[in-house]
Amino acid sequence: MLKQLRWKFVLINMILVTLVLTIVFAAVLAFSYRRLEMESTQAMERVLRSGNTDFPKREIGGGKPPNEKEPPKTMTAAFYVELNADGAVKNVFGENVTVTNEAALDAIVANVLAQERSSGTVRGESLRFLIQGNRIAFADRTNEIESLTSLLETSALVGFFGLLAFFGISLFLARWALRPIEKSWRQQRQFVADASHELKTPLTVILANMGIVLSHREETVQSQIKWLEYTQAEASRMKELVGSLLFLAQADDMQEALALSEVNFSDVVWSSVLPFESVAFEQNKTLASDIANNVVIRGNEDRLRRLTAILLDNAIKYSDECGTITLRLQKAQDKALLTVHNTGAQIPAGQLSHIFERFYRVDGSRTREKGGYGLGLSIAQSIVQSHHGRISVQSGKQGTIFTVSLPAGGAARLKK
């Protein structure tokens, strides 16, 4: 599909470039033709005017009457013939022209008169004509034809190599322009595959549990309560997964309008920390917090609460035994900075860039030892981006720290 899209992109580019080059070269040729035609016409008009002032009778290099302007020089050879009442050639006048074949001249004149036009080109001859009364002026088109032919050949050569160059550029641009689409397409395929895998496990468990229950129809509900509880647990996990997938889909489409308000981020973080204190205590871990007062931002309170909960849940899950989780909220200039640090194993540097990808887990396993589906940090990143903020992660021997930076003081302008 991407290959077809790439070639379609190149084809459209080449069609447009070919169209533009054709129009440009056609305009250049038309302009050049018109200019050469005007030069020929001017040469014929000049030779006709010269005849009225007996210019052809003057000797080359001879004197000229006072204040008489010398006719402009031209590369176009021109002459005119004067006809008698019968239409036969009476006299020939011209510049840079010598008539050596009177029969050919008579045939040319007859050709012109047969066209019944005041100007045009002589069929079969490289001549242009202009009729004024009983006089017909002629201009040699040899230079005109050679110039147009040379220009046409040059245009064809330039166009050919230009199209080759644009073909190479189009291939490069196609790869560059489609790179985000290709990445998105790969992520979509991986997302569908991962979601299918995650849904397959609870569905398998639910079907197995229901199969056991149905195979013991004579048993009481109480005796089968274990299988029903397992089924309920798996259904709850599926509900959580589907909810997360729906959230990410809505975030991708940017179709969900956020309810915005001035939010006291300090209060939101406080209320999010309290439920996790008991969770940390049960796991023999320490949860410490340092929350500045009255850090106000403009945003969605529910989303911000979910963001804080995701980061705390992730820190508790992946901290080491008897580890410490530290949450800090402070205001730095026009930013609200939320940091969550946990002691524990270092995340390999090569995996930090993938930490916010959907379904990504550092150990790469699909076990449920720690629960979750690998969607939490993707949701956190989506929430931060919707608030025009930034989220980053650092990991070392002392543990892992997530840093969230959000515009403070109601300065955030969210997309709707």
Buried (B, 14 or more C-beta within 10 A) or exposed (E): EEEEBBEEBBEEBBEEBBEEBEEEBEEBBEEBBEEBBEBBBBBBBBBBEBBEEEBBEEEEEEEEEEEEEEBEEBEBBBBBBBBEEEEEBEEBBBBEBEEEEEEEBBBBBEBBBEBEEEBEBBEEBBBBBBBBEEBBBBBBBEBBEEBBEEBBEEBEEEBEEBBEEBBEEBBEBBEEBBEEEBEEBEEEEBBEEBBEEBBEBBEEBBEBBBEBBEEEEEEEEEEBEEBBEBBEBBBEBBEBBEEBBEBBEEBEEEEEEBEBEEBBBBBBBBEBBEEBBEBBEEBEBBBEBEBBEEBBBBBBBEBBBBBBBBBBBBBBBBBEEEBBBBBBBBBEEEBBBBBBBBBBBEBEEEBBEEBBBBBBBBEEEEEEEEEBBBBBBBBBBBBBEBBBBEBBBBBEEEBBBBBBBBBBBBEBEBEE
